[in-house]
Amino acid sequence: MKTVLVTGGSRGLGAGIVSLFLSRGYRVATCSRGSTPQVDNWRSDAPEDFYFETLDLVDREACKQYVKRVEDLWGGIDILVNNAGISNTSLLPLASPESIDQVIDLNLKSTLYMSHLVTRQMLGRGWGRVINISSIVGLSGYRGLSVYSATKAALDGFTRSLARELGSRNITVNSVAPGYLTTEMTEELDAKQMRQIVGRTPLQRLGDPGDVAEVVEFLASERSGFITGQVIVVDGGLTC
């Protein structure tokens, strides 16, 4: 039984990823700034295979202690899914410096730091999987999301370089770039924007968390052992 750590797994896409891993027989640790009823359900349904803590991923020392507790609990972490992220929609000239820092700190810096912590023990074990959740806006851009897009494009560059660093130790590193999903992040879009996005998508619908979670679980498995340094787009054909 392998252990997976999913950041930001209490709701939205993260919750979909946690649910799928639990259903496939993995032990799952996750964290977020607050709990949800879904977290309570997992604690009740899978008490031996699920672990949750509230955590501010910008707090380096708190992250270090959290990773140590997960490693002590289950003997190590085999798979890291860097999912946590926020999006502050604003034209860049109107954005506050504080909001810019907030997006960069959580979306990018916390991913770098969590990867640093977890891959150190993966090196000793000679096996591991790192999966970064980026976004199609890191590839194509979107009005009002310049800071968010910058962090997601940076994650894809990080993925390619880290894959080169760790490949010789049988550790793969890949990104998954979702399109528009039926999660809290698309609730900011109005009806006209939603119709336009669906209309431009060849599959004529938004994705759901399960569409992305299946790709994440594949990249976490032995079946993907010869795939590394890649950005896998899951967007219903929107950017094709």
C-alpha positions as CSV (number, residue, x, y, z in Angstrom):
1,M,0.0,0.0,0.0
2,K,1.5,3.3,-1.1
3,T,1.2,6.6,0.7
4,V,0.1,9.8,-1.1
5,L,0.2,13.4,0.2
6,V,-2.2,15.7,-1.5
7,T,-2.0,19.4,-0.6
8,G,-5.3,21.4,-0.6
9,G,-7.4,18.2,-0.5
10,S,-10.5,19.3,1.5
11,R,-12.6,20.6,-1.4
12,G,-12.8,21.0,-5.2
13,L,-10.3,19.3,-7.4
14,G,-8.2,18.3,-4.4
15,A,-11.2,16.4,-2.8
16,G,-11.8,14.6,-6.0
17,I,-8.1,13.5,-6.1
18,V,-8.2,12.3,-2.4
19,S,-11.5,10.4,-3.0
20,L,-10.1,8.5,-6.0
21,F,-6.9,7.6,-4.3
22,L,-8.8,6.3,-1.2
23,S,-11.1,4.2,-3.5
24,R,-8.0,2.7,-5.2
25,G,-6.5,1.5,-2.0
26,Y,-3.9,4.2,-1.2
27,R,-3.2,5.7,2.2
28,V,-3.9,9.4,1.9
29,A,-2.7,12.4,3.9
30,T,-4.0,15.8,3.0
31,C,-4.0,19.3,4.4
32,S,-5.7,22.7,3.9
33,R,-6.4,25.9,5.8
34,G,-9.8,24.6,7.0
35,S,-11.7,21.3,7.4
36,T,-14.9,20.4,5.5
37,P,-17.7,17.9,6.0
38,Q,-16.0,15.8,3.4
39,V,-12.9,15.5,5.6
40,D,-15.2,14.3,8.5
41,N,-16.6,11.6,6.1
42,W,-13.2,10.4,5.2
43,R,-12.1,10.2,8.8
44,S,-15.2,8.1,9.5
45,D,-15.0,5.8,6.5
46,A,-11.2,5.3,6.3
47,P,-9.8,5.9,9.8
48,E,-6.7,3.8,9.2
49,D,-5.9,5.1,5.7
50,F,-6.7,8.8,5.9
51,Y,-4.9,11.6,7.8
52,F,-5.8,15.3,7.8
53,E,-4.4,18.4,9.4
54,T,-5.2,22.1,9.0
55,L,-2.1,23.7,7.7
56,D,-0.9,27.0,6.3
57,L,1.3,25.9,3.5
58,V,3.1,29.2,3.5
59,D,4.5,28.4,7.0
60,R,7.7,26.5,6.3
61,E,8.2,25.2,9.8
62,A,4.6,24.0,10.1
63,C,5.0,22.2,6.7
64,K,8.2,20.5,7.9
65,Q,6.5,19.2,11.0
66,Y,3.5,18.0,9.1
67,V,5.6,16.1,6.6
68,K,7.5,14.5,9.5
69,R,4.2,13.4,11.2
70,V,3.0,11.8,8.0
71,E,6.3,10.0,7.5
72,D,6.3,8.8,11.1
73,L,2.7,7.6,10.8
74,W,3.1,5.5,7.6
75,G,6.9,5.1,7.2
76,G,7.3,7.6,4.3
77,I,5.6,9.3,1.5
78,D,5.6,7.7,-2.0
79,I,3.6,10.2,-4.0
80,L,3.3,14.0,-3.6
81,V,0.4,15.8,-5.4
82,N,1.0,19.6,-5.2
83,N,-2.6,20.7,-5.7
84,A,-3.1,23.6,-3.3
85,G,-3.6,27.0,-5.0
86,I,-5.6,30.2,-5.1
87,S,-6.7,32.6,-7.8
88,N,-7.3,36.3,-7.2
89,T,-9.0,37.6,-10.3
90,S,-7.8,41.1,-11.1
91,L,-6.2,43.1,-13.9
92,L,-2.5,43.4,-12.9
93,P,-2.5,47.3,-12.6
94,L,-5.4,47.0,-10.2
95,A,-4.0,44.2,-8.0
96,S,-2.7,44.9,-4.6
97,P,0.9,43.9,-3.8
98,E,-0.5,41.8,-1.0
99,S,-2.7,39.8,-3.3
100,I,0.2,39.2,-5.7
101,D,2.4,37.9,-2.9
102,Q,-0.4,35.7,-1.6
103,V,-0.9,33.9,-5.0
104,I,2.9,33.5,-5.5
105,D,3.5,32.3,-2.0
106,L,0.8,29.6,-2.0
107,N,0.8,28.5,-5.7
108,L,4.6,28.5,-6.3
109,K,6.7,28.9,-3.2
110,S,4.8,26.4,-1.1
111,T,5.0,23.8,-3.9
112,L,8.7,24.2,-4.1
113,Y,9.1,23.8,-0.4
114,M,6.8,20.8,0.0
115,S,8.6,19.2,-2.9
116,H,12.0,19.9,-1.3
117,L,10.8,18.2,1.9
118,V,9.2,15.1,0.4
119,T,11.7,14.3,-2.4
120,R,14.6,14.2,0.1
121,Q,13.2,11.0,1.6
122,M,12.1,9.7,-1.8
123,L,15.8,9.8,-2.9
124,G,16.7,7.5,0.0
125,R,13.9,5.0,-1.1
126,G,14.8,5.1,-4.8
127,W,11.2,5.5,-5.9
128,G,8.7,8.3,-6.0
129,R,6.1,10.3,-7.9
130,V,5.6,14.1,-7.9
131,I,2.5,15.5,-9.6
132,N,2.1,19.2,-9.9
133,I,-1.4,20.6,-10.6
134,S,-0.8,23.5,-13.0
135,S,-3.5,24.9,-15.4
136,I,-4.2,25.6,-19.0
137,V,-4.0,29.3,-18.3
138,G,-0.3,28.8,-17.7
139,L,-0.1,27.7,-21.3
140,S,-2.6,30.1,-22.9
141,G,-3.2,32.9,-20.5
142,Y,-6.5,34.5,-19.5
143,R,-7.6,38.1,-18.8
144,G,-7.5,38.9,-15.1
145,L,-5.3,36.0,-14.2
146,S,-1.8,37.2,-15.1
147,V,-0.3,36.4,-11.6
148,Y,-2.1,33.1,-11.4
149,S,-1.0,32.2,-14.9
150,A,2.6,33.1,-14.1
151,T,2.6,30.8,-11.1
152,K,1.2,27.9,-13.2
153,A,3.6,28.4,-16.0
154,A,6.4,28.4,-13.4
155,L,5.2,25.1,-12.1
156,D,5.5,23.5,-15.6
157,G,9.1,24.8,-15.8
158,F,9.8,23.4,-12.4
159,T,8.4,20.1,-13.4
160,R,10.7,19.7,-16.4
161,S,13.8,20.7,-14.4
162,L,13.0,18.5,-11.4
163,A,12.3,15.6,-13.6
164,R,15.9,15.8,-14.9
165,E,17.3,16.1,-11.4
166,L,15.5,13.1,-10.0
167,G,15.0,10.7,-12.9
168,S,18.1,8.6,-12.2
169,R,16.6,7.7,-8.8
170,N,13.4,6.4,-10.3
171,I,11.4,9.4,-9.3
172,T,9.1,10.8,-11.9
173,V,7.8,14.4,-12.0
174,N,4.9,15.5,-14.1
175,S,2.3,18.3,-14.3
176,V,-1.4,18.0,-15.0
177,A,-2.9,21.1,-16.5
178,P,-6.7,21.1,-16.1
179,G,-9.1,23.2,-18.1
180,Y,-12.3,24.6,-16.6
181,L,-13.9,22.4,-14.0
182,T,-17.1,22.3,-12.1
183,T,-15.4,23.5,-8.9
184,E,-15.5,26.6,-6.7
185,M,-12.9,28.3,-8.9
186,T,-15.3,28.5,-11.8
187,E,-18.1,29.9,-9.7
188,E,-16.5,33.3,-10.3
189,L,-17.4,33.1,-14.0
190,D,-20.8,34.6,-15.1
191,A,-23.2,32.7,-17.3
192,K,-22.0,34.4,-20.5
193,Q,-18.4,33.4,-19.8
194,M,-19.4,29.8,-19.0
195,R,-21.4,29.5,-22.3
196,Q,-18.4,30.9,-24.2
197,I,-16.0,28.4,-22.6
198,V,-18.3,25.4,-23.2
199,G,-18.9,26.6,-26.7
200,R,-15.2,26.6,-27.5
201,T,-14.6,23.2,-25.9
202,P,-14.8,20.3,-28.4
203,L,-16.4,18.0,-25.8
204,Q,-19.0,20.7,-25.1
205,R,-18.9,20.6,-21.3
206,L,-16.8,21.6,-18.3
207,G,-14.7,18.9,-16.8
208,D,-15.3,17.5,-13.3
209,P,-12.7,16.7,-10.6
210,G,-12.9,13.0,-11.5
211,D,-11.7,13.6,-15.0
212,V,-8.4,15.1,-13.7
213,A,-8.1,12.7,-10.7
214,E,-7.9,9.7,-13.1
215,V,-4.9,11.2,-14.9
216,V,-3.2,12.0,-11.5
217,E,-3.7,8.5,-10.3
218,F,-2.3,7.1,-13.5
219,L,0.8,9.3,-13.2
220,A,1.2,8.1,-9.6
221,S,1.1,4.4,-10.5
222,E,3.7,2.0,-11.9
223,R,1.8,2.1,-15.2
224,S,3.4,5.6,-15.9
225,G,7.0,4.6,-15.1
226,F,8.4,5.9,-18.4
227,I,6.6,9.2,-18.3
228,T,8.4,12.2,-16.7
229,G,8.9,15.9,-17.3
230,Q,5.6,16.2,-19.1
231,V,2.6,18.5,-18.9
232,I,-0.6,16.6,-19.4
233,V,-3.5,18.8,-20.5
234,V,-7.0,17.7,-19.4
235,D,-9.3,20.3,-20.9
236,G,-11.8,18.6,-23.2
237,G,-9.9,19.9,-26.2
238,L,-10.2,23.6,-25.4
239,T,-6.6,24.4,-26.2
240,C,-6.1,21.9,-29.1
